[in-house]
Amino acid sequence: MKDFKLIAKTLAGLEDVLAREIKNIGGKNVRRGNRAVYYEGDLELIYKSNYQLRTALRVLKEIEYFQFKNVDQFYLKSKNIDWSKYLSIEENFRIDSVVINSNDFRNSMFASLKVKDAIADYFREKTGKRPDVNTDEPDIIINVHIFENSCTLSIDSSGESLHKRGYRIKQGEAPLNEVLAAGMIMLAGWYGNSDFMDPMCGSGTLPIEAAMIAHNIPAAKLRKEFAFQKWHDFDTLLWDKVIEPTPRREFRHTIYASDISSGNLLNAQTNARRALVFNKIKFQKADFKDLQIDFRNGTIITNPPYGERLIEANLDGLYQMIGERLKHQYTGNDAWILSAAADSMKFVGLKPNTKIELMNGALKCKFNQYQIFDGKMEKK
Ligand SMILES: C[S@@+](CC[C@H](N)C(=O)[O-])C[C@H]1O[C@@H](n2cnc3c(N)ncnc32)[C@H](O)[C@@H]1O
């Protein structure tokens, strides 16, 4: 099968994890970009990328790359593409644009407008008719990426962002993006190789993603739609092959999820049920202060309140409590905390072994690792 140039978009800080995932599913010539990974692969790999990648937000197939001197040349080069390969006059389309450091394009809307004109004129000159624009539910999504004087035109194979796995029906006040949660787990090096715990699980994103990783459940198993299903070359048999059930990995450890709020815990349980992992997670309503779990050689990953979106009376005290519990009840484990509350994080009172910068939406966060050695153990 023919190979295409592909681009998988991700969140800042997850590029290396995504590159590894892409290599694991057979991506060729994998190169790390900025919030993106570039690679090559055939149609089957496009389907697989959408179905399996946990840290990709969307997957684009490159149509054309060109450089331009001005807007007129940009329009002409855009019109010169054989758009009939991707679109017909009966279909409608949307254009998503990103513009970085361009003198010709001040905003992305102008870039979208120019490509829309180019597509409309291409069809009008050929057939006298043009396909319609549909911003809500388009048949085909064209992606325009302008950097200085170069442009990459791609066709979006995903449609809705891939973080929409299809299991979230209930959410707390500040749920993590599913792609971020999966990325955090992979950055922590957890692949189902030990027990896992999130003692402040909120709507359950971390334990649910952990359960999907541990049991080898494809990221998009529950998703109903992908943009490539409307492509002219959509191959149903190939898609059926990609989604053929894979053997579940045997997982001999336990995933614990708890939260102080019974409402949030209920949301987490509902989401887990939808994700078909409810019986793979041990849920408990508990204040972390009082949580008694015999937990050894495991990984704790949690996302406590930051005081930004969730109002917390004594944020410093909360982080101090987390540090004390880790030191006294949870020695011999690897703990990771994601937080935007940089000052309060110091109250954990442990020296981080690793500090990673991540973005949770618009919030700059630290993802800190604390290896809590057991006094009796020299090294974990
Ligand atoms: C930022 S939210 C976690 C969001 C979660 N990662 C998600 O994806 O939905 C923080 C959670 O910590 C919980 N929490 C706050 N204080 C707690 C405590 N002392 N013990 C346990 N959970 C606590 C809150 O109820 C809230 O659900």
The ligand as a MOL file (V3000), in Angstrom:
LIG
                    3D

  0  0  0     0  0            999 V3000
M  V30 BEGIN CTAB
M  V30 COUNTS 27 29 0 0 0
M  V30 BEGIN ATOM
M  V30 1 C -8.5180 18.5860 40.0280 0
M  V30 2 S -9.6750 17.4510 40.6260 0 CHG=1
M  V30 3 C -9.1610 15.9250 39.8890 0
M  V30 4 C -9.6770 15.7950 38.5110 0
M  V30 5 C -9.4620 14.4210 37.9240 0
M  V30 6 N -8.0730 14.1770 37.6200 0
M  V30 7 C -10.3280 14.2470 36.6830 0
M  V30 8 O -9.7950 13.9500 35.6000 0
M  V30 9 O -11.5520 14.3880 36.7560 0 CHG=-1
M  V30 10 C -9.1950 17.2350 42.2910 0
M  V30 11 C -10.0180 16.2390 43.0730 0
M  V30 12 O -9.4560 16.1210 44.3780 0
M  V30 13 C -10.5010 15.8150 45.2600 0
M  V30 14 N -10.0100 16.0980 46.6310 0
M  V30 15 C -9.7820 17.2900 47.2160 0
M  V30 16 N -9.3040 17.1120 48.4760 0
M  V30 17 C -9.2210 15.7710 48.6750 0
M  V30 18 C -8.7900 14.9590 49.7550 0
M  V30 19 N -8.3620 15.5010 50.8860 0
M  V30 20 N -8.8080 13.6190 49.6070 0
M  V30 21 C -9.2700 13.0520 48.4580 0
M  V30 22 N -9.7010 13.7680 47.4020 0
M  V30 23 C -9.6680 15.1170 47.5000 0
M  V30 24 C -11.6460 16.6910 44.7870 0
M  V30 25 O -12.8850 16.1870 45.2570 0
M  V30 26 C -11.4720 16.6140 43.2710 0
M  V30 27 O -12.2990 15.6020 42.7320 0
M  V30 END ATOM
M  V30 BEGIN BOND
M  V30 1 1 1 2
M  V30 2 1 2 3
M  V30 3 1 2 10
M  V30 4 1 3 4
M  V30 5 1 4 5
M  V30 6 1 5 6
M  V30 7 1 5 7
M  V30 8 2 7 8
M  V30 9 1 7 9
M  V30 10 1 10 11
M  V30 11 1 11 12
M  V30 12 1 11 26
M  V30 13 1 12 13
M  V30 14 1 13 14
M  V30 15 1 13 24
M  V30 16 1 14 15
M  V30 17 1 14 23
M  V30 18 2 15 16
M  V30 19 1 16 17
M  V30 20 1 17 18
M  V30 21 2 17 23
M  V30 22 1 18 19
M  V30 23 2 18 20
M  V30 24 1 20 21
M  V30 25 2 21 22
M  V30 26 1 22 23
M  V30 27 1 24 25
M  V30 28 1 24 26
M  V30 29 1 26 27
M  V30 END BOND
M  V30 END CTAB
M  END
